[in-house]
Amino acid sequence: MSLIKSKKRVADHGEVFTPRWLVEKMLDLVKGETERIDARFLEPACGSGNFLVPVLQRKLAAIEAKFGKSDFERRHYALLALMCCYGIELLADNIAECRANMLEVFADYLIRALAQSGARRRHDHARYERRADQCRGMGLPR
Ligand SMILES: C[S@@+](CC[C@H](N)C(=O)[O-])C[C@H]1O[C@@H](n2cnc3c(N)ncnc32)[C@H](O)[C@@H]1O
């Protein structure tokens, strides 16, 4: 990705984007906070979300590690993580890009979480059916 959109925007708004590798290095300096789900992050010149997006990704990874087994908690904490990310930006196109980028990460996470919970429900249902069949075969209550 280019680090500038145009020379004019650099001159007018100081718009130069931070490369991902540098963002990751900087976030590593506050690693514990990036993995704390309710730690609040404010980026006062957020551009298209070069810091906010990886912050959200780190929080979601922490949720997966801590609450991966509970669908309710995954969804609940994912929303909390999103609500703890704040940005300020001057240019409307950057605001729209930032929102879209955050939403994409959030939606991808929820879709994956829902797909897994659907698979888990189907697995539980199949297990229940097998158990019911065994009980019926043995003349036992389920
Ligand atoms: C140096 S870029 C940094 C963008 C992003 N934080 C990054 O590191 O990739 C600065 C950003 O601040 C925005 N900006 C400039 N003046 C601003 C102001 N007065 N209030 C809010 N944002 C501003 C620019 O539009 C630009 O997106």
The ligand as an SDF file (V2000), in Angstrom:
LIG
                    3D

 27 29  0  0  0  0  0  0  0  0999 V2000
    0.1360   11.5330    9.3300 C   0  0  0  0  0  0  0  0  0  0  0  0
   -1.5150   11.0050    8.8650 S   0  0  0  0  0  0  0  0  0  0  0  0
   -1.6590    9.6170    9.9490 C   0  0  0  0  0  0  0  0  0  0  0  0
   -2.7430    8.6390    9.5910 C   0  0  0  0  0  0  0  0  0  0  0  0
   -2.7510    7.3730   10.4370 C   0  0  0  0  0  0  0  0  0  0  0  0
   -2.8050    7.6910   11.8210 N   0  0  0  0  0  0  0  0  0  0  0  0
   -1.5430    6.5330   10.1660 C   0  0  0  0  0  0  0  0  0  0  0  0
   -0.6320    6.5250   11.0170 O   0  0  0  0  0  0  0  0  0  0  0  0
   -1.4730    5.8810    9.1270 O   0  0  0  0  0  0  0  0  0  0  0  0
   -2.4610   12.2740    9.6660 C   0  0  0  0  0  0  0  0  0  0  0  0
   -3.9680   12.1900    9.5100 C   0  0  0  0  0  0  0  0  0  0  0  0
   -4.5510   13.2330   10.2720 O   0  0  0  0  0  0  0  0  0  0  0  0
   -5.6060   13.8300    9.5470 C   0  0  0  0  0  0  0  0  0  0  0  0
   -5.7360   15.2190   10.0300 N   0  0  0  0  0  0  0  0  0  0  0  0
   -5.0660   16.3050    9.6170 C   0  0  0  0  0  0  0  0  0  0  0  0
   -5.4690   17.3860   10.3160 N   0  0  0  0  0  0  0  0  0  0  0  0
   -6.3990   16.9500   11.2020 C   0  0  0  0  0  0  0  0  0  0  0  0
   -7.1760   17.5850   12.1920 C   0  0  0  0  0  0  0  0  0  0  0  0
   -7.0920   18.8930   12.4280 N   0  0  0  0  0  0  0  0  0  0  0  0
   -8.0310   16.8280   12.9170 N   0  0  0  0  0  0  0  0  0  0  0  0
   -8.1450   15.5030   12.6950 C   0  0  0  0  0  0  0  0  0  0  0  0
   -7.4270   14.8410   11.7510 N   0  0  0  0  0  0  0  0  0  0  0  0
   -6.5620   15.5620   11.0190 C   0  0  0  0  0  0  0  0  0  0  0  0
   -5.1920   13.7070    8.1090 C   0  0  0  0  0  0  0  0  0  0  0  0
   -6.3110   13.7370    7.2690 O   0  0  0  0  0  0  0  0  0  0  0  0
   -4.4860   12.3420    8.1110 C   0  0  0  0  0  0  0  0  0  0  0  0
   -5.3930   11.3060    7.8200 O   0  0  0  0  0  0  0  0  0  0  0  0
  1  2  1  0
  2  3  1  0
  2 10  1  0
  3  4  1  0
  4  5  1  0
  5  6  1  0
  5  7  1  0
  7  8  2  0
  7  9  1  0
 10 11  1  0
 11 12  1  0
 11 26  1  0
 12 13  1  0
 13 14  1  0
 13 24  1  0
 14 15  1  0
 14 23  1  0
 15 16  2  0
 16 17  1  0
 17 18  1  0
 17 23  2  0
 18 19  1  0
 18 20  2  0
 20 21  1  0
 21 22  2  0
 22 23  1  0
 24 25  1  0
 24 26  1  0
 26 27  1  0
M  CHG  2   2   1   9  -1
M  END
$$$$
